[in-house]
Amino acid sequence: MATSWCFTLAIFVVILLASPNASLATMNVIDKCWRGNPRWRNQRQQLATCSVGFSGKMTNNIGKGVIRYKVTDPSDDPLNPKPGTLRHGATMIKGKVWITFKRNMNITLQRPLLISSFTAIDGRGVNVHVTGAGCLLVYQATDVIIHGLHIHHCKSQPPSSVMGPASKVIPLGQMDGDAIRLVTAKKVWIDHNTLYDCQDGLLDVTRGSNDVTISNNWFRNQDKVMLLGHDDGYLRDRNMKVTVIFNHFGPNCNQRMPRVRHGYAHVANNFYQGWEQYAIGGSMRPSIKSEANYFIAPKLGNKEVTWRQGNRQDKASWKFYSVGDIFENGASFSSQTGVGGAKPFYNQEQNFKVADARSVSELTRSSGVLKCSRTLRC
Ligand SMILES: *[C@@H]1O[C@H](CO)[C@@H](O)[C@H](O)[C@H]1NC(C)=O
C-alpha cells in the first residue's frame, strides 16, 4: 500500500518536472535566470538582474526605496489618473516603481500612456491586454522595463495632452498608433510581450533612444513591425545601440524585423516565421550583425532576408553581415555587404553567449506573454 502511494507520488513529481514550460535546459539565458525560481511571485524584482544586451542589467529599477504598486482598476483617465489605474502608477509616482496587476484585465487607453523613468511594468501571472489610443510611450525617460503585456489594436491619436511625470500635464504630438514607442529614451528592456494588429507599427525606437534590449517578444499580424532610428535626417541616431534577441516574428509579418537607420543593431537567436517584403533592412549606413537566427522564407514570393535602401556608394559602406544564421525554405542573405563586420563590443554586464541557431525554435518557444501557473514555475 505504502509503496504504491510512493510510486504514485513519484510519477506525479516526474510529470511536474517534465511539464512543457518548466524545462530549464531548453531556456534561453534570460529566462533561465528567473523562470526556474518557484518563488518568483515573491521575488519579482529579481527579474531586473536577468537582462542582457545593450540595456545591461536593470538594477537601477530595484534596491532601496522601490514602491510596489498594484493595478486594481482597468479604467483610464488621461488627465486625472485615478489611484489604482495603470496610468497613475506609470506617471504619478516619484522614484522607483514596480507595477503589477491584481487580476486579468483589459485596459483601453483613452490617450497614449507615458511611462516615467525607473518604472517596471510586470504583467506576469495575469492576462493584461492594452489597446486603444497610443499605446505605450517612453518619452525622455530612462530605466524602464515592460514585461508580460498583450498590446494590440493601438490606434493613432492626434496631438493631445496627458498627465506626465511629476504630475505635470504634457502636450504630445501626433501618435501614429504603435504598440510601444521610445522617443529619446535610454536603458529600456522590453521582454516577453505579445504585440500585434496595430495601426502603424509594433515597436519604434526613435530620436536618440539608446541602450535598448528587445527580447522574448512575439510579434505577429503586422505590416511594419520594428523601426530602429527615427528618419534618414536624424543623425543623433548614429549612436543608437539595440539588441534584438529570442523574439518570434510571424506569422503574417510583412517587413521591418527590424528596419534600422544610422545606428547599430545586434539581431541574434530570433525565429522568423516568414515575411513578405523582407525581414532585416534599412537605410543610412546602419551596422547590423545578424547572428544565429532561424530564417524560414515564405513559401511564395521574396526569399531574400535583407533589404537595403540608398545609392551604390551608400550601400557599399554598410556594415551588414550574417554569422551562423540558418536559412530554410530557400531563404537567402545577400552577401554584397560592403565593408564587413561590426561587433557589438558588449561590456561585462551586457554580454551573453549567443546560442547555436539550431536551438532557436526551442529557445523562442515561450516568446510572448508567458502562461504562469499559480503554484509552479513560470
Ligand atoms: C478581455 O477581452 C477579451 C475579448 O477581447 C475577452 O475575451 C476577455 O474575457 C476580456 N478579459 C477581461 C478580464 O475582461
The ligand as an SDF file (V2000), in Angstrom:
LIG
                    3D

 14 14  0  0  0  0  0  0  0  0999 V2000
  -10.7360   40.9100  -22.4290 C   0  0  0  0  0  0  0  0  0  0  0  0
  -11.3010   40.9390  -23.7150 O   0  0  0  0  0  0  0  0  0  0  0  0
  -11.4500   39.6870  -24.3250 C   0  0  0  0  0  0  0  0  0  0  0  0
  -12.0190   39.8990  -25.7090 C   0  0  0  0  0  0  0  0  0  0  0  0
  -11.2670   40.8070  -26.4280 O   0  0  0  0  0  0  0  0  0  0  0  0
  -12.3370   38.8050  -23.5060 C   0  0  0  0  0  0  0  0  0  0  0  0
  -12.3870   37.5100  -24.0720 O   0  0  0  0  0  0  0  0  0  0  0  0
  -11.7870   38.6880  -22.0850 C   0  0  0  0  0  0  0  0  0  0  0  0
  -12.6780   37.9680  -21.2780 O   0  0  0  0  0  0  0  0  0  0  0  0
  -11.5920   40.0680  -21.5020 C   0  0  0  0  0  0  0  0  0  0  0  0
  -10.9670   39.9350  -20.1800 N   0  0  0  0  0  0  0  0  0  0  0  0
  -11.3590   40.6140  -19.1230 C   0  0  0  0  0  0  0  0  0  0  0  0
  -10.6190   40.3290  -17.8650 C   0  0  0  0  0  0  0  0  0  0  0  0
  -12.2550   41.4310  -19.1550 O   0  0  0  0  0  0  0  0  0  0  0  0
  1  2  1  0
  1 10  1  0
  2  3  1  0
  3  4  1  0
  3  6  1  0
  4  5  1  0
  6  7  1  0
  6  8  1  0
  8  9  1  0
  8 10  1  0
 10 11  1  0
 11 12  1  0
 12 13  1  0
 12 14  2  0
M  END
$$$$
